[in-house]
Amino acid sequence: MEKFDVVILTERRYVNPSDVDKYIANVLLEDDLVKKALEKDGLKVARLSWDDPNFDWSNTNYILFRTTWDYFDRFDEFSDWLEKVSKQTKLINSEAIIRWNLDKHYLLDLQQNGVHVCESYFVEKGESSTLQELANQYNLNSFVLKPCVSGGGRHTYKINPETIAEHESLFKELVSDEAYIIQPFQHNIVEKGEISLMIMNGEFTHAVLKIAKPGDFRVQDDFGGSVHDYSPTPEEIAFAEKAVNACSEKPMYARVDVFTDNNNKLAIAELELIEPELWFRNYPQAAAKLSTGIKNLILN
């Protein structure tokens, strides 16, 4: 079987799709920019679905997680695969940092390492308290509820005193299956947006500003959010790089989502180390920066 330096990971939907809409076109473009950058650096590259049953993963030196965007809907299967494949080849980012980043409890580790995180409360699986009891306990008015293991806005709800009662039965059902995080509603995300800063091999490359559509609070384009080029301040860049350096090991790539919290402090919204959209199409040079880091990893 053919040997590769790097296999770029995607999911089944994005391997030779027959119907290419704008969303899929962006997926293909992003992966292609990375593939071409790696090939330009002299590396032998393939692009496969992470669950490809016919590929022997020991036939590649590294696998690079890119557009594996179904993993949180197939989490148990993905987790088993991750354990198996990590014994056959090397992962970028590593299995250890992926597993750490999969669960939003990682925010507590960042906080302990001096990175400011917005006010967050964890509701563990099987919690018996009602939403109202938790809101009273933490003095919450309007807040957002989301799973500790999630992506793409799955089971994410904005709740206020007028709607809390209608969410009680759903909350009871949800928390019986998995842990959740509760955060006060962040007004600046709606008013000013959320900044995504891309860090390649430890250094900032580019940023975008994500803005929710009118009437919504979710900035993901799945929900009508828009993305704009953004020039971050030195403070924002330093904050993002500090967050990456606070990880237990240095990730090869990261997306740091930041915003100004309700106390007007720069805060982490998410640190994405698994398969984040990195907007290489906005700044192709970042793909080259990523490739340089991977090439150095292989040569060393």
Helices and strands as residue ranges (DSSP letters): E 4-10, G 12-14, H 22-40, E 45-49, G 57-59, E 60-65, G 71-73, H 75-85, E 90-92, H 95-102, H 106-112, E 121-123, H 131-137, E 143-147, E 157-159, H 164-175, E 180-184, H 187-192, E 194-200, E 203-211, G 221-223, E 226-229, H 234-245, E 253-260, E 266-272, H 285-299
